[in-house]
Amino acid sequence: MIQKIIGQYKTEDRAVSPVIGVILMVAITVILAAVIASMTLGLGNSVGSTAPSVQMDANVDAGDGVYDDDDSDGTDDQSATITLEHKGGESLDSDRTEVVVEANGERWVLTGDGSSQLSVGDSSTLMMVSKLDTVPTPSEYSTELSPGGSWLGSASASVDANPIDSPSDVPEIASGDTVLIKVIDTGSDQIVYETEIDA
């Protein structure tokens, strides 16, 4: 009788072990599959969305704080300008680059949609127009790209997410103002350059 009971326990022990083993194997397989899938999908989504690595320098010139496209009054009015110089690293494509300028509580955004690049050794001068008689054309927002051409020549500009459509919309940068400049790669939505300088 005792032998029969012991035999039953042994039989049940042998039956439980394979079941537990199978459950553990299935669990491990599911976990590994989930980890591999998440890694593969994560890598797939990140391809093409990394920000370029760049070294830049910026300079702000307040000018006289006035822009006038009509020099008939005999004055040489000069808007504030921001010069961005590409010092090293990858090129910046104008169609996936956004320049954000913050000064005096206002946020000024210049978004490019062209096909030019800002490469090592190039510089681009952005015009921060103010006190206009007329709203500037896109080509007036972005002046020459050295050594030639225009980096954000077909750009659009806005202040605090509102399009600039009247002279009063344009922020003014005067001498001594602190200016925050950000260059953003819109493909990855990452800041590739940021600095704060005085005009």
Buried (B, 14 or more C-beta within 10 A) or exposed (E): EEEEEEEEEEEEEEEEEEEEEEEEEEEEEEEEEEEEEEEEEEEEEEEEEEBBEBEBEBBBBBBBBBBBEEEEEEEEBBBBBBBBBBEEBBBBBBBBBBBBBBBEEBBBBBBBBBEBBBBEEBBBBBBBBBBBEEBBEBEBBBBEBBEEEBBBBBBBBBBEEEEBEEBEBBBBBBEEBEBEBBBBBBBBEEEBBEBEBEB
